[in-house]
Amino acid sequence: MKFYSTNNKDLRVGFEEAVFNSMPADKGLYMPEHIPRLDAQFISKIDQHSLPDIAFRVASALLGDDIAPEALRELVTDAINFDAPLVPLDQHTAVLELFHGPSLAFKDFGARFMSRVMGHYLREGQKQLDVLVATSGDTGGAVALGFLGVPGTRVTILFPRGKVSPIQELQLVTNGQNIRAIEVEGTFDDCQALVKQAFADPELNAQLRLTSANSINIARLIPQTFYYFHAYAQVRRAGGTEIVFSVPSGNFGNIGAGLLAMKMGLPVKGFVAATNLNDTVPRFLESGVYEARPSVQTYANAMDVGAPSNWVRIMDLFGGDLEAVRRVVHPARFSDAETVRAMAELADRYDYIACPHTAIAWLGAEQFRKEQPGDYHCVFLSTAHPCKFPEVFSAELAARISTPEQLNSLAGREGKAFAMPADFNAFKTFLTASE
């Protein structure tokens, strides 16, 4: 499979180059040159397949012969070694739990797959690979654990000071080894801008071998399709057929992967793009005017993105046809107050404790069902374990949250982060001085 830039479809590269270069020189994003459709018979019997089996079939279709089948199966099985269970709340509503990986967030799917892919391609004696990642919360922790101790790599994580939860920060700053964390005075958008500037700087790229671990990297997008097919398999086992996904959306990589899965043949009635007050995409879908704004801080901090990078991929999937996007993607936005009320209502009505991102996805599902009633399954995505956001919950709800052992072990570990202004020259000096 070849991959082209969203800014230039004549620019074609192989998977290895797309993974390591992350972003084309023209500042577009890589997309597969064609969208393969999975065999209809496989889709009809998908309920008979496990998550690793589904992941291998989807990855094989997207990558072709870029990685040998035996190596790809081993890679996928090692990376996706945890489940993504569908938990029913009522007859037609279920939550897809994506937080059963090591960092307790859905980013584990992308980070672990990407680190294994890069490890597959890395060769002894090659120049050190500098992996850059901006995070608004969960990405950095997943990437850190995915790359921790991987030979030939060094990871630099940028996060906005005071805008990630205490537990998320511990996951960023306590790793050591080949993982470094930078605390940026600014927002996630500032962190993301620094990473993009690094890739566009010829001098820096001549000196360092840079790649990105953000969702701009095609190796992050591909594995996120796996759990959409897996969710459909579980709905089929429960006797359902038609499905709507409500996706908490920040940088729009998650819902972008779902739309890619749909283009590959996954039967989907529609998607809800559920955001917090960072509502650039809902405003665009409603008005037709794309106007990015500076991000604002909310309880759902992983969604605090004012200029979502992956939106260009979604428009590319639909050939730039906004009306076609509108027929499939339904916008929703919710405030912090609505999010907190939803968390309490989920606990009271279903005895289900959800993180703020998950609560927003549920609100999106509820809104869609009111607007379009019918006999279909509404699946909303749970992207992080609630224990990562204790400060958002009431004392009563916080007491009902169980903390997994991997987080308990962080409490006594020493953390280290480099403080830095949102200034590219400072970032460039940091990278080159520590080469």
C-alpha positions, 0 to 999 in steps of 0.5 A, a space after each residue: 500500500 502506498 500513502 499520499 499527502 492530503 495536500 498532494 495526492 501525487 506524493 506517494 510513499 511506502 508505509 515505512 516512510 509514512 510512519 517514520 516521516 509522520 508528516 509530509 514536507 508539504 504539511 499534509 497528512 498521510 492517507 492510504 492511496 485507496 480504501 480497501 473494503 473487507 470481504 463481505 463474508 468476513 463482515 457477516 461472520 465477524 462475530 465469530 472472530 476475536 479482537 486479535 483476529 479482527 485486528 490482523 485482517 484489518 491491518 492486512 487489508 490496509 498495509 498489503 505486503 508492507 509487512 509480511 503476514 507472519 510478522 504482522 500477526 505477531 506484531 498485532 498480537 503483541 500490541 493488542 494484548 488486552 480487551 475492549 469489552 462492550 458493556 450494555 447499559 440498557 437494551 439499545 445502549 452500550 459503552 465500549 471500554 477502551 481503557 484496559 491497556 497499560 496506560 488506562 486509555 484508548 491511546 494504548 491501541 495506537 501507541 503500542 501498535 506504532 511502537 511495534 511497527 517502528 521496532 520492526 523497521 528499526 535496524 541496528 546501527 541506524 541513527 537514533 529515532 527522536 519521537 516527538 509527542 504533544 499531549 493534552 492528557 492521555 496520549 503522552 502516557 500511552 506513548 511513554 509506556 509503548 516506547 519505554 526501553 525500546 532500543 534506538 528511540 528517544 521520546 520527548 513529550 510536551 504537555 501544557 502546565 497545569 492542564 493535565 490531571 495529577 495522575 496523567 502528569 505522573 504517567 508522563 514524568 516518572 518513566 525515565 530511561 528513554 522518555 523525557 517530559 517537557 512542561 510547556 507554559 501554554 495550551 495543548 495547541 501550543 504544544 502541538 504547534 511546537 511539534 509541527 514546527 520541528 518537523 517543518 524546520 530543515 536544520 533540525 531535520 538534518 541534525 535529528 531523525 524526527 518522527 511523531 507519535 501524535 495522531 498525525 502519524 498514520 500508524 496511530 490511525 490504523 489500529 484505532 479502526 480495530 475496535 470499531 470492527 470489534 464493537 460491531 462483532 460484539 453487537 452482532 453477538 448480542 443480536 443487533 445489526 444497525 449501530 451508531 457510534 458516539 465518539 468523544 472528539 478532540 483532535 478527531 483521530 478517534 472518530 476519523 478511524 471510525 469513519 475509515 472503518 466505515 469506508 472499509 465496509 463496517 456497517 454504521 448508521 452514523 457517528 456523533 462527534 461529541 465535543 466539549 466547549 472546544 467546538 471548532 468542528 460542530 460549528 463548522 458542520 453547522 455553519 460551513 465556516 471553519 474557524 479554529 479558536 484557541 483551546 479552552 480548559 475543561 474537565 475533559 482535558 484530552 478533548 481541549 483542542 482548538 485546531 484538530 489536526 485530523 479533520 483534514 483526513 476526515 474531509 479527505 475521506 469524503 472527497 472534500 464534500 461537506 454535505 456528505 460528511 454532514 449525512 454521516 457525522 452529527 455534531 454535539 457539544 456539552 459544557 462542564 456543568 452538563 458533563 458533571 450532571 451526566 457523570 452523576 446520572 450514569 452512576 445513578 441510573 446504571 451504576 456506571 462510573 464514567 470519566 468526563 470524556 465518556 460522559 460527553 460521549 453518552 450525552 451525544 448518544 442520548 441526544 442522537 437517540 432523541 433526534 433520531 429514534 429507532 431500533 438500533 444500537 447506540 455505542 458510546 466510547 469510553 476513552 479513559 479509566 475514571 480513576 485518572 480524573 479523581 478531582 472531577 468527581 464528587 466525594 461520593 462518586 470518587 469513593 466508588 472508583 477502584 484504582 488499578 495497581 499500575 497507578 498505585 505504583 506511580 505514587 512513590 516514584 520521583 518525577 522529572 519534567 523540563 519547564 519551557 515557554 511556548 517558544 520554538 527556539 527554546 524547544 529547538 535548543 533543547 532538542 539539539 543540545 541533548 542530541 
